[in-house]
Amino acid sequence: MVKGGSPPEVSLSAILQLFGAGYTQSHLTVNLCHYIMSLPKPVMRGLLTAQIKKHIAIASVLCFITVGGFKVLVQDPRKRLYADFYKNYDALAEFNRIRNLGYLQSARPDGEE
Amino acid sequence: MASWSSLGFQDAASPLMEQLIFFYDYAMLVIILIVTLVGYMMASLFFNKLTNRFLMEGQTIEMIWTILPALILIFIALPSLRLLYLLDEVGSPEITIKVIGHQWYWSYEYSDFLQVSFDSYMLPPNELPDNGFRLLDVDNRTVLPVNAQVRVLISAADVIHSWTVPALGVKADAVPGRLNQVSFAVNRPGLFFGQCSEICGANHSFMPIVIESTSTDAFLNWISSSSD
């Protein structure tokens, strides 16, 4: 793209001489709208490999997040819950509490035959 | 016990059920990994711009999607087999009871020291107390001591039934002419419910199981009063 200034007027004969085409000169003047620039060469190969690498990276991060989330939010709390429940558990006290509520057939509440 | 809208397991009341729940969590971890990976691959197809009409084979991808699932299965199988063999262990039971399935009730025999046997029928709704559980309560509950290793020998008198208590992680078919053995220990006192788990006729849904877990003293008092 032209950055500032007016586009140059280049004669067709000058261009033909530059490329040594040997054509007969013409009186036409070509008004080029922009300079001839060299574009970067587009990537032609390895597209699938690049795509796979990108997707493997994204998939790994996603998997890490979901699996880590399940472990941290569900699995570990459940194990901790059971460990904490039984850490100071008094089975006899719990039995007496349930017995005194009158739910058991084999043992009646205190004061009841 | 199970109530309406219960989606997950009942709270474990035996060490084996705790291990089963933990293994379930571990397997769910692997499942979530696979679902995330496959789901992402499927979603990325919507945005794919690369095609190859002449694709014939891909040895590398074939190797990957053969070896990776095999590895995942090994990671699932190892703890699964550990638990499987753990469930089969019967380590020095302190008490043995016999369970016989009938159409449509269970009978229990305590033969270790005093000969105690009784039948256990579901309480019909018209006999259910106000605080009773419909279709789950029975007239004579199976009383067991807490923290004692229990062996249960299960059989049937007529057709195949199945004796199960989900909170204890126990299920075994009651097959006529066969004795199946399960072993468990109840961690905490309370009431634990189960239902017959093998179709056995018209009242298959109406022969529940109730385990009443009590202190050792209460159990001994109960069994001596029951044998009188």
Interface residues (C-beta under 8 A of the other chain):
Chain A: L47 L48 Q51 H55 I58 A59 L62 C63 T66 V67 F70 K71 V74 Q75 R78 K79 Y82 Y86 Y89 A91 L92 E94 F95 I98 R99 Y103 L104 Q105 S106 A107
Chain B: A12 E18 I21 F22 D25 Y26 M28 L29 I32 L33 T36 L37 Y40 M41 S44 N48 L50 N131 N140 R141 V143 V146 N147 N187 R188 P189 G190 L191 E212 T214 S215 A218 F219 N221 W222
